Amino acid sequence: MTETPEHQVGRQTSSDDPPDEAFETRADAHLALRGVVADQGASMSWFSADFRYWPLHDPQFVRALEIWVLRDARRQSALRILAVDWRDMRTRFPRFATFRRDFSHAVECREIRAALVQDLPEMAWTQSQAVFARTSTWGSGQRISAQKRLAALHDRFEGVWQQAIPAFPANTLGL
């Protein structure tokens, strides 16, 4: 059985790996998510059931995303976002929906059925760090940076991503 990030809590893959950082409040989770965006990695992968507890309403968070995309405006599909339910995104997070529209060249969104999610935790991933939640409300979780754990989390995300279908279009067409 492949160990999940939750099963590896507190474990290090080698003495050279930086220590994992646990968080126990949603405010700390939001800080950790901001840290992933501020990391300025070449790409990011996110997963949440519905992003209800993410800071997508926060102007500073959305501005950090804009800065991240503008760092290399030519990149394609740099932010891959996976969700189970996209229905309320435009009304719950209008600022983020505007970001999605304005930077559609760099953002790809997909939807996955809950039954196919398996044990993928809510997470934000870059090549150098990831944050995952132990609870769907982001009340606790962990920031990881050990390469072996990052690779395992990314592989799990990729497996689910490949089964997902396009969703949350940048523009909605109407008559």
C-alpha positions in Angstrom: 0.0 0.0 0.0 1.3 3.5 -0.9 1.4 5.7 2.1 -0.6 8.9 2.0 0.6 12.2 3.3 -1.6 11.7 6.3 0.1 8.3 7.1 3.5 10.0 6.8 2.8 12.8 9.2 5.9 13.7 11.1 8.1 11.4 9.0 11.1 12.5 7.1 12.6 10.8 4.1 16.2 11.8 5.0 18.1 13.9 7.5 18.6 16.5 4.7 14.9 17.1 4.3 13.4 20.2 5.9 11.0 19.5 8.7 7.3 19.3 8.0 5.2 22.0 9.5 1.8 21.2 11.0 -1.0 23.7 11.4 -4.0 23.5 13.6 -6.2 26.5 12.6 -7.8 27.6 9.4 -6.0 30.9 9.6 -2.7 29.0 9.7 -3.9 26.9 6.7 -4.6 30.1 4.8 -1.1 31.3 5.6 0.3 28.0 4.4 -1.7 28.3 1.1 -0.4 31.8 0.6 3.1 30.4 1.1 2.5 27.9 -1.7 1.5 30.7 -4.1 4.4 32.9 -2.9 6.8 30.1 -3.7 6.6 31.2 -7.4 6.9 27.6 -8.6 6.5 26.9 -12.3 3.2 25.2 -11.8 0.7 24.5 -9.1 -1.9 21.7 -8.6 -4.9 22.2 -6.3 -7.6 19.9 -5.1 -10.7 20.5 -3.0 -14.2 19.2 -2.9 -15.6 22.7 -3.4 -13.0 25.2 -2.2 -15.4 26.5 0.4 -12.7 26.9 3.1 -9.9 28.3 0.8 -9.0 32.0 0.9 -10.3 32.6 -2.7 -12.4 35.5 -1.5 -9.3 37.3 -0.1 -8.0 40.1 -2.4 -4.4 39.6 -1.3 -4.6 35.9 -2.1 -6.0 36.6 -5.6 -3.5 39.4 -6.1 -0.7 36.9 -5.2 -2.1 34.5 -7.9 -2.1 37.3 -10.4 1.6 38.1 -9.6 2.4 34.5 -9.9 0.8 34.2 -13.4 2.3 37.4 -14.6 5.8 36.3 -13.7 5.8 34.3 -16.9 2.7 35.3 -18.9 3.5 32.8 -21.7 3.1 29.7 -19.6 0.2 27.5 -20.4 -2.0 25.6 -17.9 0.3 26.4 -15.0 -2.4 26.2 -12.4 -4.4 23.0 -12.5 -7.5 23.0 -10.2 -9.5 19.9 -9.5 -12.9 19.9 -7.6 -15.8 17.7 -7.0 -18.4 20.6 -7.1 -17.9 23.9 -9.0 -21.5 25.1 -8.8 -21.1 27.9 -6.3 -17.6 29.2 -7.4 -18.8 32.3 -9.3 -21.2 33.4 -6.6 -19.0 32.5 -3.6 -15.7 33.7 -5.0 -16.4 36.4 -7.6 -12.9 37.8 -7.3 -11.4 34.4 -8.1 -13.9 33.8 -10.9 -12.6 37.1 -12.5 -9.0 35.8 -12.0 -10.0 32.6 -13.7 -11.5 34.5 -16.7 -8.6 37.0 -17.0 -5.9 34.3 -16.8 -7.7 31.5 -18.6 -4.6 30.7 -20.6 -2.8 29.7 -17.4 -5.6 28.0 -15.5 -7.1 24.6 -16.2 -10.1 23.4 -14.2 -11.5 19.9 -14.0 -14.2 18.1 -12.1 -14.1 14.6 -10.7 -16.8 12.5 -9.2 -16.5 12.0 -5.4 -16.3 8.3 -5.8 -13.1 8.6 -7.9 -11.3 10.9 -5.5 -10.1 7.9 -3.5 -7.9 9.2 -0.6 -6.6 12.4 -2.2 -6.5 15.0 0.5 -7.5 18.7 -0.1 -4.1 20.1 -1.2 -2.1 22.7 -3.0 1.1 21.4 -4.6 4.3 22.9 -6.2 7.5 21.2 -7.0 9.1 22.5 -3.9 6.3 22.3 -1.3 2.8 21.2 -0.7 0.1 21.9 1.8 -2.6 19.4 2.6 -5.6 19.4 5.0 -6.4 16.6 7.4 -10.0 17.8 7.5 -12.2 19.2 4.7 -12.6 22.4 6.7 -8.9 23.0 6.7 -8.9 23.0 10.5 -5.6 21.1 10.6 -3.1 19.9 8.1 0.5 20.0 7.2 3.1 21.7 4.9 5.6 19.3 3.4 8.7 19.8 1.4 10.4 16.4 1.4 10.9 15.5 -2.3 9.8 11.9 -1.9 6.5 12.9 -0.2 5.9 15.7 -2.8 6.4 13.2 -5.6 3.9 10.7 -4.0 1.3 13.4 -3.5 1.7 14.7 -7.0 1.4 11.1 -8.4 -1.9 10.7 -6.5 -3.1 14.0 -7.9 -2.1 13.0 -11.4 -4.0 9.7 -11.1 -7.2 11.5 -10.2 -6.6 14.4 -12.7 -6.5 12.0 -15.6 -10.0 10.7 -14.8 -11.5 14.2 -14.5 -13.4 16.2 -17.1 -13.1 19.9 -18.0 -15.1 22.2 -15.8 -15.6 25.8 -14.5 -15.1 27.4 -17.9 -13.5 30.9 -18.0 -16.5 32.3 -19.8 -20.1 31.2 -19.9 -21.9 31.7 -23.2 -25.5 32.8 -23.2 -28.0 34.0 -25.7 
